[in-house]
Amino acid sequence: LKVKVLMTIGMPDYTCRPENMECLKKCRQQVAAALQVPEDSLELSMGMSGDFEAAILMGSTNVRVGSSIFGPRPQKATEAASQ
C-alpha cells in the first residue's frame, strides 16, 4: 500500500472549517514522519465548491468542486422526510 493523498471530509453542510484543514496538515506531518517520506510527497485533499479558495490558501493540492459543475446534490430521502 502506497499512501499518496490524505483527505478530509467537510462538515454536514459541505463546508470545511480552518481547524479541520490545520488538523489534516498536522496529520500529513505525522504520516510523513512515520513513513519516512518527504512531507510534500503526500497530497492534501481538502475543500469543496463552497470553500475551495480557503482550502487552496491552506495548502490543499486537490479540491472537490462537483457541485459547482453539476449543481447541488439532491436531498436524501431521510433529509426530505425530516423537513
N, C-alpha and C positions, 0 to 999 in steps of 0.2 A: 504494500500500500504506500503510495507516494502522495503526501499532503501537498496541495498546491494553492488552495484557497481556504480562507476562513470566512464564514458568512454569519451575519446577524439578521434575524427577522425583526421587523419593526413592531410597533405597538398594534393592538387590535384595530386602531383607526388608520393603519397603514403609514404611520409616521415613525420616525426613529429619533429618540432624544439624544442630545450630545453625550450624555453619560453612557448610553448604550454603545456609541461609537468609540468612546475612550476605553471602555471595557474590552472591546474587541481588539483595539490596538495593543493593550496590555497582554491580552491572550496571545497575540501574534508574537510578542517578545518572548513569552514563556515557552511557546511551542517551538519557536526557532532555536532557543537555547537547549531545550530538551532533545530536539532532533539534530542539533549541531549543524544547522544550515543558516545561511545568511538571512536576516530578517526580511530583506527586500525580495527574497525568493518566494515568499508567501504573500499571495494577493489578498486584499481585503474586499469583500463584497458587502457593502452596506449602503443604504439609501435607496429610495424608491421614487416614483414620479413626484410625490409631494415634497421631498426633501433632498433630492439628489445633489443640489448645489452645495448644501451644507456638508453632505457626505464627502463630496469631492474635496472640499476645503479641509476636511478632517483626515484625508488620506485614502479615501476609497479608490480602488482601482477597477471596480466593477459596480455598476448601478443597475437597478431593475426598473425600467420605465414603461412596462407593458400597458399600464392604464393610460398613459399619455398617447400611446399609439392606438390601442384598441378600445379605449373608453373604460368606464368604471366596471368593476366586476358585478355580476348580478347577485342579488341578495340570496343567501342560503335560505332554505325553507324554514329553518328554525328562527332565523332573524326576522323574516317576514311575518311569521306567526306571532312573534312577541310584540309587534307594533300595533 
